[in-house]
Amino acid sequence: MENRPALTLTQPSDPATQARAAELRAGINRANVMYYAHDEPELSDAAYDALMQELRLLEEQHPDLVTEDSPTQRVGTEMITEFASSRHRVPMLSLDNAFGEQDLRDWEDRNRRTLGAGEDLAFEYLCELKIDGSAVSLTYENGRFVSGGTRGNGEVGEDITHNLRTIAALPKQLQSGEISRELPSLIEVRGEVFLSHKEFARINGEAEEKGGRIFANCRNAAAGSLRQKDPTETASRRLDIFLYAVGACEGYAFESQEDLLKTYRAWGLRTNPNIRLCAGIEEVIAYCNEWGVKKGDLPYDTDGVVVKVNSYSLQRELGAVSRSPRWAIAFKYPAMQVRTKVENIGVNVGRTGAITPVAFLTPVAVAGVIVSKATLHNETEVKRKDVRIGDTVVVQRAGEVIPEVVEVVLSERTGNEIEFVMPTHCPSCNTEIVRTEGEAIVRCPNFDCPRKVQTRLEHFVSRGAMDIEGLGEKQIASLIEAGLVKDAADLYSLFPEQLLPLERMGEKLAAKILANIDKSKTRPLPNFLFALGMRHVGDGSSEVLASHFGSLEAIRQASVEELAGVHEIGKITAIGIAEFFADERNQSLVNRLLEKEVKPTEEDAAPRTDEFKGKTFVFTGTLVRMKREDAERTVKQRGGRASGSVSKQTSFVVAGENAGSKLTKAQELGVPVLTEDEFIEMV
C-alpha cells in the first residue's frame, strides 16, 4: 500500500478552500437573515446544520480561515472580569406613558400645540409592540458589528459586546447587494433583547433543579443573561432580539420610522413583524385595543404599544422634553386577566404560621407565565368572592407577579361546585389552629411546625433578606430532612462534607452555597431585620426601624411605646416586634447568629441630615441613573421617608421608566411628580 503523509489538521489553506469557506459563510449568513429578519427560511434545519458543520471542520483544519465575523465564532471563550463602560454617541431616551385612550388623544393635542398647528394637521403614526426585555445599543462600522452596550443611564451603559455576539438573530455583518441597500459608515442600532416564554420556563426549571437563581419574569432573565461574565452561559440561554430605533448614523439618512424598519430588515436586522402604519390617533387606539386582546397569544412578553410620529422631519420639529421625546409615547396595558378552572382548594402554612387558602388551577398562561395556583388570601376573602372547587374564575398576576383570583364567573356554574371548608388543624403538624381577635388570618401556634421551620428558612435566605443564592426550597428541604439545620443560625455552621451527600449537590455548588452564606454575614441592618421574619415587619418597616434606632441592639431593647412612637410602625407592629425579641427562642437565635459572626452593617442606618424631614417620597418605574434602593436610602439619609404607596400625604412621586399605577394615582391626587433627573438635582 502506498505510504502517504498523515493529514495535518493545521495546514494552510489553498485558494479553492478559501473560496469554499467564504461561500459557506455567505450562505449561512444569508440563511440567518432570511430566517430571523424576513421570516422566510430558505434551508431546512438539517441543511443549515450541514453547512455549519462543514465550515467548522474547514476552520479546524485551516485556522487561517477563521474570521472574527464567522458564524462559527458567536461564542467567545474569554471570561470578563468586569464590565467596561459604553458611551452612547446619541443618548437613549425614555418614553412617557399613556394608560388610556384619552391619554393618547391628549398627547396628540399637545404635539399639535407644540407645532402651532390646528386640527387640519394629520399625523401619521407607526405603531410597534412594546417588547418587555432589556434595551441595548449596537454599533456597526461599514456594516460590521463592533460593539454593544446596555442602556444604562441613557448616556453611558455597560459594554456587553461579548454577550451580544452570542445572539443568533443578531448579524455580525449587515447585508448589502441585491436584497439590500447601501450601508452607513457608522450606525448605532437600538433594540430590545428578550426571552421567549418557552426559554424562560426552561431556564428557571433548570435553575430550580440546581438550586440556582430563579428569575421573576422574562425581563429580569434577559437582563441577567446579558450581564453574564461567561459568554458561554449567555449563549446557553438563547436570547432573541428586535431592532427598532437609531442613534448616531453617518452616511445614510432615513425618512421615517417605516423607512427605518424596512431598511433594517433589508440589512438583515430583525424587526418585529406586528407593526402598523396608522392615519390618526383613532386608528392607533384601534391597534392598541386589538393587541390588548391578542397579546396573550404571543410567544414573548409585551406590556404595551410604542406609538411614534412616523415622519422624521416632524420628529425633529417636535424634539424632546427632559429625557423623553415628544414624538413618541408608550401605551401601557393593565395587568392581564384570563379564565381558568379551580380544580381544588388547599391551604399553605407560612413562616408566621398563617394558614392561607390556595386555589389549585387548571394551568393557564397569565402575562407570560404559566400559573397553576393562586392565593385566596384568607377564609373571609374566599367567602366574600364565593370561590368554590369546580368554579370558572378570572385570574390575574397582581403587579404582574403574584397570581390571584379576581372573581368567579357565576354564569359558568353548574351546581356541582363544592364549597371550601377551612381546616381546624394545621395540615403540617396537626396542631389546632387559632385566630387572633381582630385578624382575618388563622394560624398554627406550634413554633416547631415543620412547614413553619421550612418557610422561615426560605424567607431568611431570600433576596430581600440575607440573599443567599443557591439555597432554594428544595435545598432547604434537603438540609432539614438530613438534620443539618433547624433554624437560620445552623446555616452558618455548615461545611462541605455535610452538603456533598445531598441530592443534586456537587463540589462546585456546595462551595458556591457556603461562599454565599459567608458573604451574607455583612448584610445591611434593614435586610437582617427583615430576614428575622417578625410579624407585620416587611422590608419597608425594617428600613424605618434601622433608620430610627440605628443599631440592632437599640431595637432589641426598645419598649412597645418607643417602637409605636416611630412613624409608620404603629401599635400592632410594635407589639409584634417586642414579643419577638422577648421570646427566649428568638433571643437564642439572634445571639447564636451574632456568635457566628453575622454582623449586619449599621453605618447607613441613621439619618445624616434633616433636609427631607417630614417629607415622604414614592419611587415608581425603573430608575436608570441609580438603583431604587440607593434612591430610597438617599431620602432616608436626609431625614425623609420612602414609602411604597401613594396617598394625599405623599410629598413627591419620582417616576422612572415604565411608571405605572402609582404615577396615575399621584396625578389624580395632585401629588408633585419628579423625573429621576429632577430628583437627582434635588439631592
N, C-alpha and C positions, 0 to 999 in steps of 0.2 A: 504493500500500500504506500502511496506517495506521502512523504513526510511534508507537512505544511506547518508554517509558523502559527502558534496559538494567536487567537484574536485578542488584540489589545483593546480593552474597553475604554481607554482614554486617548485613542488615536485621533489626530487632527482630521477635520472633515474636508472632503473634496467638494468641488463646485456643485456636483449633482446632489450630494447630501445636503449642502447648504440650501439649495433651491427647494428640496423636498421639505426641509424644516420650515422654511419661510411659507411654503404652500400650506403646510399643516397649521401653522399659527394663524394665517389669514382665514383658513376655513373654519377653525374653531372660534376665532373672534367674530366672524360673520354669523356663525350659528348662535353664539351668545346674544348678539344684537337682535337677531330675528326672534329668538325665544323670549328674551327679557323686555326689550324695548318695543317690539312690534307684535308680540304675542302670536307669531306665525312661525312655529318651529319648522325648520327645513330638514332636520335629521332626526331619526329615531334615537332613543337613548343608547341603544346598542351601537349604532353607527358613530355617535358622538364619543362614546367611551373608547371605541376602537381608535379614533383619531388621536385622542388624548394619550392612550397607551403607546401608540407608535411614536408620538412626539417625545414622550418621557424617555422611551428607550433610546431614541436618537441622541437626546441631550445627555443621557448617562454615558453613552459610548463616545460622544464628542462634546466635552464640556465647553469648547469654544463656541458652540451653537447657542448656549444658554444666554438669553437676553433678559433684562430686568422686567420687561413688559410681556414676557412669555406667559401664556395662560397656565403653565405648569408652576409658575412662581408666585401663586397667590398667597401662600402661607410661608412667611419667613421663619427662620429658626432662632433669630436673635431675641433674647428677653429684654424687656425695657425695665430699667430700674426706677425711673421716674419720668413723668410726662413733661416735655418741654412746652413752652407757651407757643401759641399760634395766633398771630395778629391778623385780623381781617382787614384787607385793603379798604373795603367799604363795610361800615357797621351792619350787623344783622339786627334789624329792628323787630320789636314785638308788636303784636296786634291788639287793638281794642276789641272788646267783646260785645255781641248782641245776644240777648236772651229771649227775644220775642220778635214778632213781625213788626211791631211798632218801632222797635229799636232800629231795624233796618231802614224803615221809612225815614226816621229821624236822621239817620246817618246820611242818607241821600240828600235830605233837605239841607243839612249842614254843608255838604260839599257844594251844593248849588250856591249857597250864600258865600262860601269861600271864593268861588269863581265869579261872584257877582252876576250870576245867570238866573234866569227865570224858569218857569215851568216848561218853556219851549226847548230847553236843553235836554236831549235824550241821551242818557247814559247807556253804554253797552258794558255788560259785566261778564267776567269769566268766573264761573263757579267751580271749585275743586273741593273734594272731600278733605277734611282736616284729619290727617293721619296722627294717631296718638303714639308717638315714638320719641326719638331724640334727634334734634336738629343738628345738621353738620354743614360745613362749607368745604368744597373740594376745589383745589387749584389745578388747572390744566394749562400747560405751556406748549403751544404749537400742537395741540391735540393730545399731549401725553400727560397722564396723571402724575403729579409730582408731590403733592402734599394734601393733607386734610386735617381739619380740626373741629372740635365741638363748638357750640355757640358761645359758651362761657358767659361773659357779661355783655356780649353783643359786640365788643371791640376786640377782646382777647379771649381765646379759648385754649384748649389743650391740644397738642399735636398728637393725633391718633392715626397717623398715616399707616403705620404697620398693621393696624387692625382693619382699617377701611379696605386695604388691599385684599382681605380675605372674603369680601362680599362678592359672590358670584355674579350678581346683577350689575356690578359697577365695572365699567370698562376701563382698562389701563390706557387704552389708546382710542381716541374718538375716531369714528369712521368718516371718510371723505370719499368722493368719487361718484359713481353712478347713482347710488341711493341717497346721497347726502349733499351738503352744501360746503362752502369754504369754511375753514377753521380759523378761529381767532388766535392771535399770537399769545394771548393770556386771557383766562376767564375764571372767575370764582363761581362755581355752580353750587347752588344751595338746595338742600332737600332734607328728607326725614328718613332715618334708619329705624326699622321696626321689626317686630317678630310676628309671625302668624300665630293664630290660636293653637294650631296643632304643635308647632315647635315649642311654644311656651309651655304647653302641657308636658311635652317630652322632657324639657329641661328641668322643670320643677319635680317631675316624677323621679328622675334620676338623682336629683339633689336630695330629695327626701330619703331615698334608699341609702344614700351615702352619708346622711347627716349633715349635708351642706346647706348653703343659704337658699331659702325659699323666697322667690320673688312675689311681691304682692300683685303685680299686674304686668302686662306686656311692655308697657312703657319703661318701668323700672328695670325689667330684664334686658331690654335693648340698651339702655344707658349703661347698665353694669357690664354688659358684654363688650361694649366699645372701650371700656376702661380696663380691660384685662391687660396685664403686663406680658402675658404669654400669648402671642398671636394664634398659636395652635388651639388654645382654649376658645378664643373668639371664633375661629373657623368652625369649631365643632358645634356652634350654636346656630348656624345657618341664618344669619341676619339677611334682611331684604332692604330695599331702598326705593323711594320715589323721589325724583328731582322736579323742582317746581319754581325756582327763583334764580336770580343772577345778582352777583355783587359787582366787583370790578370786571370790566370787559374791554379788551384792546384789540382792534382790528375787525370788529363786527358790530353792527347796530341792529337791535330788534325794534320792530314797530309796535308790537302789542304783546300782551301775555299769551294770546293764542299763537302768535308767531313764535314766541319763545318755546312753547311746549312742542310745537310741530318741528322746530329746528332741533330741539333736544332729542326727539325721537329719531330724526334723520341722522344725528351724530352717534346714535347708539345708546343714549342715556334713557333710563327707564322713567316713564311718567305714568301717573295714574290714568287709567282709561275712562274713568267716570267723571268727565268734565262736561260742562255745558256752557255755551255762549248764550247769554240772556239779554233780551231787549227790554230793559226797565226793571225796576225793583219788584214788581209783582211776579214776573217770571222767576226772579231769584227766590222769592218766597215759596213759589210752587216747587222749585227744585229742592229747597230745604225741607219742605214738608214731605216730599216724595221720598227722600233719603232718610228722613226720620222714621219711616216705616220699613224701608229696605235695608238699612244698615246692619240689622241683625243677621242678614244672610252673607255678609262679607266674611272672608277668612282672616281678617285682621281688625284691629280696633280703630274706630273713627268716632270722635266726640263732637263733631260739628262740620260746618262748611266754611271754607275761606272764600270770601267774595272780593274780587278785585275789579277796579275800573280797568277795562281791557286796554284802552289806548295809552301808550307810554307817554305821548305828548301831554295828555290830560293828567297822568300821574305826576309828571314833572311840575305842572301848574299847581296841583293840589299840595304837593310837598308833604312834610311831616310835622307833627307836633310832639315835643318831648322825644320819646323813643319809639313812637308809633306813627306809621304812615297814615295820612288822611284817606288815601285812595284804596285802602283795604280794611276789612273787618272780619272777625271770626264769629259766625253764628253758632252758639253752643246749644247742644241738646240736653234736655233734662235726663235724670237717671232712667235707664232702660227698664221697662216693666214687661214681664212675659207671664203667660199662663202655664200652669202645670198641676199635677195631682199630688195630694197629700197621701202617701202610702202608709204612713204610720206617724204617731206622735210619741216621743220618748222624753227623757229628761237628762240633763247634763249637770254634773256636780262641779262647781267652780272652786277656786282656791280659797274663798272665804266660806265655803260650804253652801253657797247659794244653789238652790235646785231650780234649774231653768228649763222650761218646756222647749223642745226642739221638734220641728216638723221635718220628717224624712220624705223627700220629694222624688217624683219621677225625674231623673236627671234632665236638665234643660240648660241651654246656653243663655247667660244673662250678662250683657255688657262684656262679652268676650271671654267669660269664664264659665265652665260647666258647674252648675250648682245642683247639689243633691240633698242639701238640708238648709234650713233657715231658722233663725231664732224666733220664738214666740214670746220672748221677754219674761212673762210671769203668768201665773194662773188667772189673774184678773184680766190680763190682756187677751188670753185665749177665750175667756167668756165674753169679753166685750166684742171681739171680732167674730165670735161663734165659729171658731175653726174646728172642724171635725175630720176624723180619719175617713178618707174617701172623697173629700171635697176637692173641687177645682178652685185654685186660688191664684191671685195675682202676686207675683214675686218681683222684688227689685233688689239691687245692691245699694244699700244705704251709703251715701257718699261714694258710690261705685266701688265699695269694698265689702261691707258686711251684708250678706243676704238676709232679707226679712220678708215676711208675709204682709202684704199691704191690705188685702181684703179677700173675702170669699165671693166667688161667682155664684150667687144664690140660684140663678136661673138654671145652673147645671146640676142642681141637687136631684137625687133620685129617691131619697127616703131611706136608703141603705147605709147612710153615713153613721159613724159611731162617735159619740161624744167622748171627749178626753176627761179622764178622772185622775187628779193629782195623787201620786203615791203618798202613803202615810209614813213610809220608812225609806231611808237612803238606799238607793239601788247598789251602792258600792259596799257599804258596811252593815246595812240593815239596822242602823240606829234610827230611832223615831225622830222624825224631823220636827222642827219648831218654827213658829212665826213670831217675830218681834213685833210688839204692838206698834201700829202706825206704819208698818212696812208691808209692801205687796209681796216681797220675796220670802219664801220659806227656806230654811237652812238645815244642814246636817251639823249638829253641835260637836261631833266627835273629832277632836283635834288630829287623831291618828288615822282618820279615814283614808284608805289607800288612794282614792281618787283625789282627795284634797292634797295629800302629800305630792302626788304627781303634778297636779296643776300649779301648786305653789312653786315647785321647782321649774316648771315650764315658764312661769311668769318671771321668776328670778333671772333666768338666763336670756330672756327676750331682749330684742334690740333696744327698746326704750328703757330697759332696766340695766342689767350688767353686761348685756351684749356679748354673750359667749357663743360665738359661731361654732357650729358643728354639733351642738347639743340640741337635737330636735326631740319631738315627742317620743319617737321610737328609741332613741339612745338613752333618754332619761328612764323610760320604762325598763330597759335592759339593765341599767345601773341599779334601779330599785329591786328588780327581780333577783339580781345577783347578790343583793345585800350589801352593796358598796356604798350607797347613800341613803340616808333617812331624812336629811334636811340639807339646806344650802351650804352650811359650813363643811359638810362632808366632802363637797366637791373639791375643796382646797387641800385635801389630804390624799387625793388620788395619785397613783403613779403608773407608768406604762404597763407593767406586768399585770396590773389589775384590769386594764382595759382590753388588752390583746385577745383574751378568750371570748369577748363579747361578739355577737353575730355581726358580720359585715364590718369588722374592725381590723384594720391593718396597722402596721407601724407608723406609716405616714399620717394617717388620720388620727391615731392616738396622740402622736406628737403635736399635731395641729390643735387638737382639743385642749391638751394640757397647756400649751402656749397661750391659747386664748383665755383659759381660766386664770392663768398667772397675770395676763395683761389686764384683766378686769379688776384687779385689786386696787387700781387707782382711778376708778370711775368717779365722775363728779358727784358731789353730795346729793343733788336732786335725783340722779339716777339710782343711787344706792337706796334712798328713802322709798322711791317708787318700787324698787325690787323687793323690799321687805313685805309688800302686799298688805299694808294696813287698810282696813275697811274705809271706804269713802275717800281714800287718798290716791288721786290719779297723778299723772305727770305734771299737770298744772299746779295742783296743791303742793306737790313736792318742791317745785320751783319756789312757790311762795314761802314755804316753811324754811327752806335753805336760805333764801334771801333775807327773811326777817330775823332768824335766830343766828345764822352764820356758822353754826357747828352742830355736829351730831349730838354731842353731849348736852348742849343747851336745849335741844329739842327733847331729849330723853328726860331731862329734869323739869321741863315746863309743866305747870299745872293746867287743869282744864280751863280755868279762867284766862290764863296767859295765852293758851292756844286759841281759845274762842275769840280773844281780842284781836287776833290777826285778821286783817281784811281778807275776805274770800275763803276763810276757813269755816267759821260757824260752829255752833254748839255741838251738833251731832257729830261732825267730823272730829272736833276737839275731844269729845268723849271717846271716840274710836281710837284716836292716837294715844291718849292717856291710858286706856285699857290695854292697848297693845304692849306698851312699854312697862306696864305694871305686871303683866303676866310673866311668871317665872320662866316658862318655856321660851318665850320671846327674848327675855333678858339673857338667858343662857345662849340662845342662838346668836344674838348680836355680840356678846362677849367673846364667843368662840370665833366668830368672823374676825373680830379685831385681833385676837390672839394669833390668827393665821395670816396676819399682816394685810388684811383687807382694810385699806386706809382711804376712804373716799376723800377726794380733794375738795378743799373748802375755800380756796383763795378767791374764787369769783362769787362767793355766796352773798356777801354783804354789799349793799349799795355804796358807790363811791362818791356820788353827788346827789343832790336833790332837785335837779333842774326839771325832772319829769314828775315830781311829787304830786300825787292827786290825779295824774293822767293815766288813761287806760288805752293801750294800743291793741289792735287786732290785725294780724297778718293773714292775707289770703292770696291764693295763687302761687306761682313759682317765682321766687326771687332769683335773679341771675348774677348779681354782684356780691351777694353774701348768703350764707345759709340761714334758713329761718331761725334755727336755734341760736345762731350768733346774733341775729337781729333782736330776738326776744331778750337775750342776755344783755345786750346793749341798753335796752329800755330799762331793765331791772337794775343795772349798774348805775343808772341815773335816777333811781328812786321811783320809777314808774311801774305799771303793771302790764303784763302781756296776757291777754285773755283769748279764749278760743271761740267766743261767741259775741255777736254784735247786739248792743242794746242802746237805749237812749243815753245811758251813762258812758258809752264809749267815746273817748276823746278823738281818736283818729283810726281810720282803717287804712292800712298800707296794702295797696293792690299790686301784686306782681302779675306775671303772665298767666293767662287762663284762669283769672279770678272768677269765682262762681257766685253762689247764693249769698255769701257774706257781703260781697260788693253790692248786690242788688238790694239787700236789706239796709245797708248803710245809706244808699241813695234814697230809699223810701223813708228812712228816719231823719234824713238830712245830716248825717254824720260826715264830717270832713274826710275826704278821701285823698291820700297822698300816693304818688308814684314811688317806686323804690328810690329813684334818684332824689326826689324831694325829701324822703326820709333820711337818706344819707347826708344830704345838705344840712338837715335839721340837727343831726348828731355830730 
